[in-house]
Amino acid sequence: TFRRIRRQCGVTRASICASLARLAYGGGGLKGGNSSAFVFPSEDGRLVVKTLSGEEAHQLASLAPAFADYFDRAPASLLNRAFGLYRMKLYARTIHFVVVANVFAPAGTRRPDVAFDLKGSHIKRYVEPTFSKTRKDENLRREGIGIGDERIPLVLTPMQIERVRSQLHADSTMLSRLGIMDYSLLLGVFRKLSPREEGGSTSTSLSMLADDPPQVLSGGKELQRDLILGVIDVLQMWNRKKQLERCCKTIVQHKSGQGISAMPPREYQERFMRFIDQVLGYGDGLANDAVTSGPFAANLKFQV
């Protein structure tokens, strides 16, 4: 099954081994959000190794055929690809891990100037913005997209908006049918390199890509910003644990059912797409040559 996914993406075992010959942050990895997972990016920027629980590994193995079938039908899907599931014994402990594509692989070894992990929820979805931290929904709502005090105008064309919105709707519909929720849209903003930087950099300039990867949105030369986006964390099922979490947070802690991440797959998808529509400015001025509403416009703050 994973061989099918690798073949769809033109990835081989040899290329995986070459990428993983050196892992960045090899001294301990990066903590993966609120989970206990550790994340190890490859130094060439192509792959990410992420540890999984035994339950997550079993879940991925059972879902892999459905994902492979879907990618056959939807090669432009923005769902992150898993290329292999592995396990190893270490001091009598079994460690499961998955090798996935790096969403930001089109940028080579460059890191985004700012990145967001977006679910559409708002409770516990704010972090203090720093260069190293991935920001969340409430950061985007309160502060817009920016680096420091800078506000970045990124105008997306109606064609770009329609393409991304349509694909995210198809992807999230598939996840909903599989009973999956709690996924995120990972969005990275990249400053365009100047001609001097392009000539002297070993990183990939998005403007120099030979093809047009579906996860890359060019902001145009005059705007000096590009986006890369993809859907990550697609293994969480709407199970008893998540149902109990929702009951505890809404009934015991009196939190908003629309504000927490734990909600049934169909409702989760609907909220996710409502938020995506606001992020993209969908429906605002689609008859114009370019869309300047939503958080990518000059005035980046917006209300939900």
C-alpha positions in Angstrom: 0.0 0.0 0.0 2.7 2.5 0.9 4.6 1.4 -2.2 1.6 2.6 -4.2 1.7 6.0 -2.5 5.4 6.3 -3.0 5.0 5.4 -6.7 2.3 8.0 -7.1 4.7 10.6 -5.8 7.8 9.4 -7.6 9.5 8.4 -4.4 11.7 5.3 -4.0 13.1 3.5 -1.0 16.5 4.6 -2.2 15.5 8.3 -2.2 14.0 7.9 1.3 17.2 6.4 2.6 19.3 9.2 1.0 17.1 11.9 2.6 17.1 10.2 6.0 20.8 9.7 6.0 21.0 12.9 8.1 18.2 14.1 10.2 17.9 17.6 11.5 17.6 18.0 15.3 19.0 14.4 15.6 19.8 15.1 19.3 16.2 14.7 20.3 13.7 15.8 17.7 11.0 18.4 17.9 8.0 18.0 20.1 4.9 17.5 18.0 2.4 20.0 19.2 0.2 18.8 22.2 0.9 15.2 21.5 3.8 13.1 22.9 5.1 12.6 19.4 8.6 13.6 18.3 9.3 15.0 14.8 12.6 14.6 13.0 12.9 16.6 9.7 15.4 15.4 7.1 18.2 18.0 6.4 17.3 18.2 2.7 13.8 19.3 3.7 12.0 16.5 1.8 10.8 14.2 4.5 9.7 14.2 8.2 10.0 11.2 10.6 7.3 11.3 13.3 6.8 8.9 16.2 3.4 7.3 16.6 1.6 5.5 19.4 0.7 1.9 18.9 -2.9 2.9 18.4 -1.9 5.5 15.7 0.3 3.0 13.9 -2.6 0.5 13.8 -4.9 3.2 12.6 -2.5 4.3 9.8 -2.1 0.7 8.6 -5.8 0.2 8.4 -6.4 3.6 6.6 -3.5 3.3 4.2 -5.4 1.5 1.4 -8.2 4.1 1.5 -5.7 6.9 1.2 -3.9 5.2 -1.7 -7.1 4.7 -3.5 -8.0 8.4 -2.9 -4.7 9.6 -4.1 -5.2 7.6 -7.4 -8.4 9.5 -8.0 -7.1 12.9 -6.6 -3.4 13.3 -7.4 -3.7 17.1 -6.5 -4.9 16.3 -3.0 -3.5 18.5 -0.3 -3.5 15.6 2.2 0.0 14.9 3.4 1.4 11.6 2.1 2.8 8.8 4.3 5.6 6.9 2.5 6.2 4.1 5.1 5.3 2.8 8.5 8.0 1.3 10.6 8.8 0.0 14.1 11.9 -0.7 16.1 12.9 -2.3 19.4 14.8 -0.1 21.8 15.5 -1.4 25.3 12.5 -3.8 25.2 10.3 -1.0 24.0 8.6 -0.9 20.6 8.8 2.5 18.9 6.5 3.1 15.9 7.2 5.8 13.4 6.0 7.1 10.0 8.0 8.7 7.2 5.9 11.4 5.6 6.4 14.1 3.0 7.4 17.5 4.3 4.6 19.9 3.4 7.2 22.6 2.8 9.3 20.4 0.6 8.9 22.6 -2.5 10.9 25.3 -0.6 13.9 22.9 -0.2 15.8 23.6 3.0 14.1 27.0 3.5 11.8 27.4 6.5 8.7 29.5 6.3 8.9 33.1 7.5 5.8 32.4 9.4 3.7 29.2 9.7 0.2 28.5 11.0 -1.6 25.3 12.2 -5.3 25.9 11.5 -8.3 23.8 12.6 -11.1 26.4 12.8 -11.5 26.1 16.6 -10.6 28.8 19.0 -10.2 27.3 22.6 -6.5 26.9 23.4 -5.6 27.9 19.8 -3.3 30.9 20.6 0.5 30.8 21.2 2.8 33.6 21.9 4.3 34.4 18.5 8.0 33.8 18.1 10.1 33.0 15.0 10.3 29.3 15.9 6.7 28.6 16.9 4.0 27.6 14.6 1.1 29.9 15.2 -2.6 28.9 15.5 -6.1 30.0 14.6 -6.4 32.7 17.2 -3.0 34.2 16.2 -4.4 34.6 12.7 -7.7 36.0 13.9 -6.1 38.5 16.2 -2.9 39.5 14.4 -3.3 38.4 10.8 -0.3 37.2 8.9 2.8 39.1 9.7 6.5 38.9 10.6 7.0 41.1 13.7 5.1 44.3 13.1 4.9 43.8 9.3 1.6 43.0 7.7 1.8 41.0 4.5 -0.6 41.7 1.7 -1.0 38.6 -0.3 -3.6 38.8 -3.1 -4.9 35.5 -4.4 -6.6 35.3 -7.7 -10.2 33.8 -8.0 -8.7 30.8 -9.8 -6.3 30.1 -6.9 -9.0 30.5 -4.4 -11.4 28.2 -6.3 -8.7 25.6 -6.8 -7.6 25.4 -3.2 -11.1 25.7 -1.7 -12.4 22.9 -4.0 -9.5 20.6 -3.2 -9.8 21.2 0.6 -13.5 20.5 0.4 -12.9 17.2 -1.4 -10.1 16.2 1.0 -12.1 17.1 4.1 -15.1 15.3 2.8 -13.1 12.1 2.3 -11.7 12.4 5.9 -15.2 12.9 7.2 -16.5 9.8 5.4 -13.6 7.8 7.1 -14.6 9.1 10.5 -11.5 11.3 10.9 -11.4 14.7 12.7 -8.9 16.9 14.4 -6.8 17.5 11.3 -5.1 20.8 10.5 -4.2 23.0 7.6 -0.5 23.7 7.8 0.1 27.0 6.1 3.6 28.5 5.5 4.3 32.0 4.2 7.6 32.5 2.3 9.3 35.7 1.3 10.3 35.6 -2.3 14.1 35.6 -2.8 15.8 38.4 -4.5 17.8 37.6 -7.7 21.0 37.9 -5.6 19.7 35.5 -3.0 18.5 33.1 -5.6 21.9 33.0 -7.2 23.8 32.4 -3.9 21.3 30.2 -2.0 21.3 26.4 -1.9 17.6 26.6 -1.0 14.8 26.3 -3.6 13.2 29.5 -4.7 9.5 28.9 -5.3 9.6 31.2 -8.3 12.1 28.8 -9.9 10.1 25.6 -9.7 9.8 23.9 -13.0 6.3 22.6 -12.4 3.3 24.0 -10.4 2.9 21.9 -7.2 -0.7 21.9 -6.0 0.3 23.0 -2.5 2.1 26.1 -3.7 0.3 29.4 -4.3 2.4 32.2 -5.8 1.6 35.7 -4.6 3.0 37.3 -7.7 6.3 39.2 -8.2 4.9 42.5 -7.0 3.7 41.0 -3.7 6.9 39.2 -2.8 5.2 36.4 -0.8 4.3 32.8 -1.6 2.2 30.2 0.3 2.7 26.5 0.8 -0.1 24.5 2.4 -1.2 21.0 3.2 -3.5 19.0 5.5 -1.7 17.2 8.3 -2.5 15.0 11.3 -5.1 12.8 9.6 -5.2 9.8 11.9 -7.6 10.9 14.7 -10.8 8.9 14.6 -14.0 10.0 16.3 -13.7 7.3 18.9 -14.9 6.9 22.5 -11.9 8.8 23.8 -12.7 11.9 21.7 -16.5 11.6 22.5 -15.6 11.5 26.3 -13.3 14.5 25.8 -16.1 16.5 24.2 -18.6 15.5 27.0 -16.1 16.6 29.7 -15.3 19.9 28.1 -18.8 20.9 27.2 -20.8 19.5 30.1 -18.3 19.5 33.0 -16.1 22.5 32.0 -18.9 24.4 30.2 -16.8 25.1 27.1 -18.3 26.0 23.8 -18.9 23.0 21.6 -18.0 25.0 18.6 -14.8 26.3 20.2 -13.1 23.0 21.0 -11.3 20.6 18.6 -13.2 17.5 19.6 -16.4 17.2 17.6 -18.0 14.7 15.2 -16.3 14.4 11.8 -19.1 16.0 9.7 -19.4 18.9 12.1 -15.7 19.2 12.2 -15.4 19.4 8.5 -18.2 22.0 8.2 -16.5 24.3 10.8 -13.1 23.7 9.1 -14.4 24.7 5.7 -16.2 27.8 7.1 -12.9 28.9 8.6 -11.0 28.1 5.3 -13.6 30.2 3.4 -12.8 33.2 5.7 -9.0 32.6 5.4 -9.2 32.6 1.6 -11.8 35.4 1.4 -14.1 32.9 -0.5 -17.2 34.6 -1.9 -15.9 38.1 -1.5 -15.2 39.7 -4.8 -14.7 36.5 -6.9 -15.8 38.4 -10.0 -12.8 40.7 -9.6 -9.4 40.1 -11.1 -7.9 39.6 -7.7 -9.3 39.1 -4.2 -8.1 41.4 -1.5 -10.5 40.4 1.3 -9.7 38.0 4.2 -6.5 37.9 6.2 -4.3 38.1 3.1 -5.4 41.6 2.3 -3.7 44.8 3.3 -5.9 44.9 6.5 -5.2 41.5 7.8 -7.4 41.4 10.9 -10.8 39.8 10.6 -13.6 38.5 12.8 -15.1 35.0 13.0 
